[in-house]
Amino acid sequence: MSKLKFLRAVCAASVSALMAFTATSANACTSFLLKAENGEFVYGRTMEFALPLHSKLMVMPRNFTIQGVGPDGKDGSGLAFKTKYAATGMNGLDLPYFVDGMNEKGLNGGLLFFPQIAEFQDVSAADAANSIASYQLLTYILTQFATVDEVKAGLSKIKVNRAPLAAFNGTLPIHVTVHDASGNSVAIEYVGGELNMIDNPTGVMTNAPGMQWHLDSLSMFATSTAAPVPPLVFNGKSFPQWSTGGGQVAQPGDYSSQSRFIRAAFLVNTAPKFKDASEGMPIAFHLLNQFDIPPGAIQTLAGGAAGGGVAGYEITEWAVSADLKNGIYQFRTYDNPAIRQVSLKDLDLDAKEIRYISIDQPAAATDLSK
């Protein structure tokens, strides 16, 4: 048993009594977009889950045929489509579909958990051949489109059905964040069986509630500031703040998706200026540090909506940063904080099959004692 699996098993046993009385709706993915002074863009994202995703880095070539999954959950019963663009990114559960990724044109995106709200389209048998499963949605987007405008124009031409995924005992409930190399961002949500595409000026996405709710909530924190706060004065006596950072005392500090959205938007808005994407990628990882879930901080219930429905706790399984113009995709994992990367220009984008690259390289400490 790996160290990670052992820790999860111990946690599941030790908190089982508490979980019997405590419900949770935590689903802790956080994503954002940063802009460099030269107009390049950097994407950052964490993946938190309690259900181990066993992700691998995946390279999907051009001109590769994907069998769509219809409402019955069977490969080939949905829309068959050929990849127009090659892409790389993370998969999950050993499936040949992207959970997060970027294509050769700089279109980038991620699936984020959206339980209890996501409701995909009711697809009839006659329409099944023009539909895909929810877990194929990002793969379709990355392999068919080059820009956010193309996504908006093209996505309404297909259906996203309610095909079940065995690991979730039903439809995978997700919404999608999408960005292009020009910095355009859109949130894609299926609610009440309808497709909603919401322009996202913040570039930030977390989980439920929906994107419009998150955007509206920013108004409650309009006075948050990174600048020093002037002292409060009563009858000529000054009462200065005791510490720097006082301009954010009203910001929530918990791990809920609502609170993470506020903090991520604040950090993106106050991030230092950087020259280009190569300087921005380390900044993205520093911002992502603020959303790295300490083991045990978010507990989940067996059969619940959160974390994939397993008893235990959520962890940050991996975090990524992507340079949208230059096609560089970096990542680190729970067991190994060292940053690793692939570059689309160095990959075989015309291969005949999907390539899977392990991300389980062990961590190594550098001994400086001698």
C-alpha positions as CSV (number, residue, x, y, z in Angstrom):
1,M,0.0,0.0,0.0
2,S,1.4,3.4,-1.0
3,K,1.9,6.1,1.7
4,L,-0.9,8.2,0.2
5,K,-3.4,5.3,0.3
6,F,-2.3,4.4,3.8
7,L,-2.9,7.9,5.1
8,R,-6.3,8.0,3.5
9,A,-7.3,4.7,5.0
10,V,-6.2,5.8,8.4
11,C,-8.1,9.0,8.1
12,A,-11.2,7.2,6.9
13,A,-11.2,4.9,9.9
14,S,-10.4,7.6,12.5
15,V,-13.1,10.0,11.5
16,S,-15.9,7.5,10.6
17,A,-17.8,8.3,13.8
18,L,-17.7,12.1,13.1
19,M,-18.7,11.6,9.5
20,A,-21.8,9.7,10.6
21,F,-23.2,13.0,11.9
22,T,-21.5,15.6,9.6
23,A,-22.4,16.4,6.0
24,T,-20.1,18.2,3.6
25,S,-20.3,19.7,0.2
26,A,-16.6,20.5,-0.2
27,N,-15.1,20.2,-3.7
28,A,-12.0,22.2,-3.7
29,C,-10.6,22.8,-7.2
30,T,-9.5,26.4,-7.9
31,S,-8.3,27.9,-11.3
32,F,-7.3,31.3,-12.6
33,L,-5.6,33.2,-15.4
34,L,-2.8,35.7,-15.2
35,K,-1.7,38.3,-17.8
36,A,1.9,39.2,-18.5
37,E,3.0,42.7,-19.5
38,N,3.8,41.4,-23.1
39,G,0.3,40.1,-23.5
40,E,1.0,36.4,-22.8
41,F,-1.2,34.4,-20.4
42,V,-0.6,31.9,-17.7
43,Y,-3.1,29.5,-16.3
44,G,-3.0,27.9,-12.9
45,R,-5.2,25.2,-11.4
46,T,-5.4,22.8,-8.5
47,M,-7.1,19.4,-8.4
48,E,-8.6,18.4,-5.1
49,F,-10.4,15.2,-4.5
50,A,-10.8,12.4,-2.0
51,L,-11.3,9.7,-4.7
52,P,-7.9,8.9,-6.1
53,L,-7.9,9.9,-9.7
54,H,-4.7,8.1,-10.7
55,S,-4.0,10.8,-13.2
56,K,-1.4,10.6,-16.0
57,L,-0.1,13.2,-18.3
58,M,-1.8,12.5,-21.7
59,V,-0.8,13.6,-25.2
60,M,-3.7,13.3,-27.7
61,P,-2.5,13.6,-31.4
62,R,-4.1,15.2,-34.4
63,N,-6.5,13.1,-36.6
64,F,-7.3,10.7,-33.8
65,T,-10.8,9.3,-33.8
66,I,-12.7,9.4,-30.5
67,Q,-15.9,7.3,-30.0
68,G,-18.5,9.4,-28.4
69,V,-20.5,8.0,-25.5
70,G,-24.2,8.2,-25.8
71,P,-26.9,8.4,-23.1
72,D,-26.6,4.6,-22.6
73,G,-23.0,5.0,-21.4
74,K,-21.6,2.9,-24.2
75,D,-18.6,3.9,-26.3
76,G,-19.6,4.4,-29.9
77,S,-23.2,5.2,-29.2
78,G,-22.6,8.9,-29.3
79,L,-20.9,11.4,-31.6
80,A,-17.7,10.1,-33.2
81,F,-15.2,12.9,-33.7
82,K,-11.7,13.3,-35.1
83,T,-9.2,15.5,-33.3
84,K,-8.5,18.7,-35.3
85,Y,-5.9,19.9,-32.8
86,A,-3.4,18.0,-30.6
87,A,-3.5,18.6,-26.9
88,T,-1.8,17.6,-23.7
89,G,-2.9,17.6,-20.0
90,M,-4.1,15.4,-17.2
91,N,-6.6,12.6,-17.4
92,G,-8.3,10.8,-14.6
93,L,-9.5,7.3,-13.6
94,D,-7.5,5.8,-16.5
95,L,-9.9,7.2,-19.1
96,P,-8.7,8.6,-22.4
97,Y,-10.2,12.0,-21.7
98,F,-8.9,15.3,-20.3
99,V,-9.7,16.6,-16.9
100,D,-7.4,19.5,-17.5
101,G,-5.3,20.5,-20.6
102,M,-4.2,22.8,-23.4
103,N,-4.1,22.4,-27.1
104,E,-1.6,23.4,-29.8
105,K,-3.4,26.7,-30.4
106,G,-3.3,27.8,-26.8
107,L,-6.8,27.0,-25.9
108,N,-6.8,25.8,-22.3
109,G,-9.4,24.5,-19.9
110,G,-10.4,22.3,-17.0
111,L,-13.2,20.3,-15.6
112,L,-14.2,21.3,-12.1
113,F,-16.6,19.4,-9.9
114,F,-20.2,20.8,-9.9
115,P,-22.4,18.4,-7.9
116,Q,-26.1,19.0,-7.1
117,I,-26.3,21.8,-9.7
118,A,-25.0,20.3,-13.0
119,E,-27.8,18.8,-15.1
120,F,-27.0,17.9,-18.6
121,Q,-29.3,17.7,-21.6
122,D,-32.0,15.1,-22.0
123,V,-31.0,13.4,-25.2
124,S,-33.4,11.2,-27.2
125,A,-32.4,8.1,-29.0
126,A,-32.7,10.0,-32.3
127,D,-30.2,12.6,-31.1
128,A,-27.8,10.2,-29.4
129,A,-25.3,10.1,-32.3
130,N,-24.9,13.9,-31.9
131,S,-24.1,13.7,-28.2
132,I,-21.2,13.1,-25.9
133,A,-20.9,12.3,-22.2
134,S,-20.1,15.0,-19.7
135,Y,-16.7,13.6,-19.0
136,Q,-15.8,13.9,-22.7
137,L,-16.7,17.6,-22.8
138,L,-13.2,19.1,-22.3
139,T,-11.6,16.6,-24.7
140,Y,-14.1,17.7,-27.4
141,I,-13.4,21.4,-26.7
142,L,-9.6,21.1,-26.8
143,T,-9.5,19.0,-29.9
144,Q,-12.1,20.9,-32.0
145,F,-11.6,24.6,-31.2
146,A,-8.8,27.2,-31.2
147,T,-10.5,30.1,-29.5
148,V,-13.2,30.9,-27.0
149,D,-15.3,32.4,-29.8
150,E,-15.1,29.1,-31.7
151,V,-16.2,27.3,-28.5
152,K,-19.2,29.6,-28.1
153,A,-20.2,29.1,-31.8
154,G,-19.6,25.4,-31.9
155,L,-20.6,23.9,-28.6
156,S,-24.3,24.6,-29.1
157,K,-24.3,22.3,-32.2
158,I,-23.9,19.2,-30.1
159,K,-25.6,17.7,-27.1
160,V,-24.0,16.8,-23.8
161,N,-26.0,13.8,-22.4
162,R,-26.4,12.3,-18.9
163,A,-24.4,9.1,-19.6
164,P,-23.4,7.4,-16.3
165,L,-19.8,7.0,-15.1
166,A,-19.3,4.0,-12.9
167,A,-16.9,5.6,-10.5
168,F,-19.6,8.2,-9.6
169,N,-22.7,5.9,-9.8
170,G,-24.3,8.3,-12.2
171,T,-23.5,11.3,-14.4
172,L,-20.2,13.1,-13.7
173,P,-21.3,16.6,-12.5
174,I,-18.9,19.2,-13.8
175,H,-18.7,22.6,-15.2
176,V,-15.8,23.8,-17.4
177,T,-13.5,26.8,-17.5
178,V,-12.0,27.7,-20.9
179,H,-9.3,30.3,-21.8
180,D,-7.6,31.1,-25.1
181,A,-4.2,32.6,-25.9
182,S,-5.7,36.1,-26.3
183,G,-6.9,36.0,-22.7
184,N,-10.6,35.4,-23.3
185,S,-12.4,33.3,-20.6
186,V,-15.7,31.6,-20.6
187,A,-17.5,29.4,-18.0
188,I,-19.5,26.6,-19.4
189,E,-22.3,25.2,-17.2
190,Y,-25.3,22.9,-17.9
191,V,-28.1,23.8,-15.5
192,G,-31.6,22.5,-15.7
193,G,-30.7,20.7,-18.9
194,E,-29.7,23.9,-20.7
195,L,-26.3,25.1,-21.9
196,N,-25.1,28.3,-20.3
197,M,-21.9,30.1,-21.5
198,I,-20.9,33.0,-19.2
199,D,-18.1,35.4,-20.1
200,N,-15.7,35.5,-17.1
201,P,-13.7,38.7,-16.8
202,T,-11.9,37.4,-13.7
203,G,-10.6,34.3,-15.3
204,V,-11.2,32.6,-11.9
205,M,-13.3,29.5,-11.4
206,T,-14.0,27.2,-8.4
207,N,-17.0,25.0,-7.8
208,A,-20.6,25.5,-6.8
209,P,-22.6,27.8,-6.9
210,G,-22.7,28.8,-10.5
211,M,-20.4,31.3,-12.1
212,Q,-22.8,34.2,-12.1
213,W,-23.3,33.8,-8.3
214,H,-19.6,34.0,-7.8
215,L,-19.2,37.1,-10.0
216,D,-22.0,38.8,-8.1
217,S,-20.4,38.0,-4.8
218,L,-17.3,40.0,-5.6
219,S,-19.2,43.2,-4.9
220,M,-19.3,42.3,-1.2
221,F,-15.5,42.5,-1.0
222,A,-14.9,45.6,-3.2
223,T,-13.0,47.3,-0.3
224,S,-10.4,44.5,0.0
225,T,-6.9,45.9,-0.6
226,A,-3.3,44.9,-0.5
227,A,-2.2,48.4,0.4
228,P,-1.5,49.6,4.0
229,V,-4.7,50.6,5.8
230,P,-4.8,54.1,7.3
231,P,-5.2,54.2,11.1
232,L,-8.6,54.7,12.6
233,V,-8.8,58.1,14.4
234,F,-11.1,58.9,17.4
235,N,-11.0,62.4,18.9
236,G,-7.5,63.0,17.7
237,K,-6.1,59.6,18.9
238,S,-4.8,57.2,16.2
239,F,-5.4,53.5,16.3
240,P,-3.2,51.9,13.6
241,Q,-3.5,48.3,12.4
242,W,-1.3,45.9,14.3
243,S,-0.2,44.0,11.2
244,T,0.2,44.2,7.5
245,G,-2.6,42.5,5.5
246,G,-5.3,44.3,7.4
247,G,-7.0,45.3,4.2
248,Q,-8.2,41.7,3.8
249,V,-9.7,41.1,7.3
250,A,-13.2,40.8,5.8
251,Q,-12.1,38.1,3.3
252,P,-13.2,34.5,4.2
253,G,-10.5,32.1,5.0
254,D,-12.2,28.7,4.8
255,Y,-11.9,26.2,2.0
256,S,-15.4,26.5,0.6
257,S,-15.7,27.2,-3.1
258,Q,-17.4,30.5,-2.4
259,S,-14.4,31.7,-0.2
260,R,-11.8,30.3,-2.5
261,F,-13.3,32.3,-5.4
262,I,-13.0,35.5,-3.5
263,R,-9.4,34.9,-2.4
264,A,-8.3,33.7,-5.9
265,A,-9.9,36.8,-7.5
266,F,-8.1,39.0,-5.0
267,L,-4.8,37.3,-5.6
268,V,-5.1,37.5,-9.3
269,N,-6.0,41.2,-9.2
270,T,-3.1,42.1,-6.8
271,A,-0.4,39.8,-8.3
272,P,2.8,41.6,-9.2
273,K,3.5,42.6,-12.8
274,F,5.6,40.2,-14.7
275,K,7.3,40.5,-18.1
276,D,6.3,37.3,-19.8
277,A,4.8,33.8,-19.3
278,S,8.1,32.4,-18.2
279,E,8.2,34.8,-15.3
280,G,4.5,34.3,-14.6
281,M,4.5,30.5,-14.2
282,P,6.4,30.6,-10.9
283,I,4.0,33.3,-9.7
284,A,1.1,31.1,-10.6
285,F,2.4,28.3,-8.4
286,H,2.9,30.7,-5.5
287,L,-0.7,31.7,-5.8
288,L,-1.8,28.0,-6.0
289,N,0.0,27.5,-2.7
290,Q,-2.8,29.4,-1.1
291,F,-5.3,26.7,-2.2
292,D,-3.2,23.6,-1.4
293,I,-5.5,21.6,1.0
294,P,-3.7,20.4,4.2
295,P,-4.4,16.7,4.6
296,G,-7.4,16.2,6.9
297,A,-8.8,19.7,6.6
298,I,-11.7,18.7,4.4
299,Q,-13.4,15.4,5.3
300,T,-15.7,13.5,3.0
301,L,-18.5,11.0,3.4
302,A,-18.9,7.6,1.7
303,G,-21.8,8.0,-0.8
304,G,-21.8,11.8,-0.4
305,A,-21.6,14.4,-3.1
306,A,-18.2,15.7,-2.2
307,G,-14.8,14.5,-3.2
308,G,-16.0,11.6,-5.4
309,G,-18.2,10.0,-2.8
310,V,-15.6,8.2,-0.7
311,A,-14.9,8.4,3.0
312,G,-11.7,10.2,3.9
313,Y,-10.4,13.6,3.1
314,E,-9.6,15.8,0.1
315,I,-6.0,16.5,-0.9
316,T,-4.5,18.5,-3.7
317,E,-3.7,15.6,-6.0
318,W,-1.9,17.9,-8.4
319,A,-1.5,21.5,-9.5
320,V,-0.6,22.8,-12.9
321,S,0.5,26.0,-14.6
322,A,0.4,26.5,-18.3
323,D,1.9,29.0,-20.7
324,L,-0.8,29.4,-23.3
325,K,1.3,31.0,-26.1
326,N,4.4,28.8,-25.9
327,G,2.6,25.5,-25.2
328,I,4.4,24.7,-21.9
329,Y,2.5,22.7,-19.4
330,Q,4.0,22.3,-15.9
331,F,2.8,20.3,-12.9
332,R,3.5,19.1,-9.4
333,T,1.9,16.3,-7.4
334,Y,0.9,15.6,-3.8
335,D,3.8,13.2,-3.4
336,N,6.4,15.2,-5.3
337,P,6.4,19.1,-5.2
338,A,9.1,19.3,-7.8
339,I,7.9,21.0,-10.9
340,R,7.9,18.9,-14.1
341,Q,6.8,19.9,-17.6
342,V,6.1,19.0,-21.2
343,S,6.3,21.3,-24.2
344,L,3.9,20.8,-27.1
345,K,6.6,21.7,-29.6
346,D,8.7,18.8,-28.3
347,L,5.9,16.2,-28.5
348,D,4.9,14.0,-31.4
349,L,1.5,15.6,-32.3
350,D,1.0,13.3,-35.3
351,A,1.3,10.0,-33.4
352,K,-1.1,7.3,-34.2
353,E,-2.2,6.6,-30.6
354,I,-2.6,8.5,-27.3
355,R,0.5,8.7,-25.2
356,Y,0.4,8.4,-21.5
357,I,3.2,9.7,-19.3
358,S,3.4,8.8,-15.6
359,I,3.5,11.6,-13.1
360,D,4.5,9.3,-10.2
361,Q,8.1,10.2,-10.1
362,P,9.3,10.0,-6.4
363,A,10.4,13.1,-4.5
364,A,14.0,13.5,-3.7
365,A,15.6,15.8,-1.1
366,T,18.9,17.5,-1.8
367,D,21.4,16.8,1.1
368,L,23.5,19.9,1.8
369,S,25.1,18.6,4.9
370,K,28.4,17.7,3.3
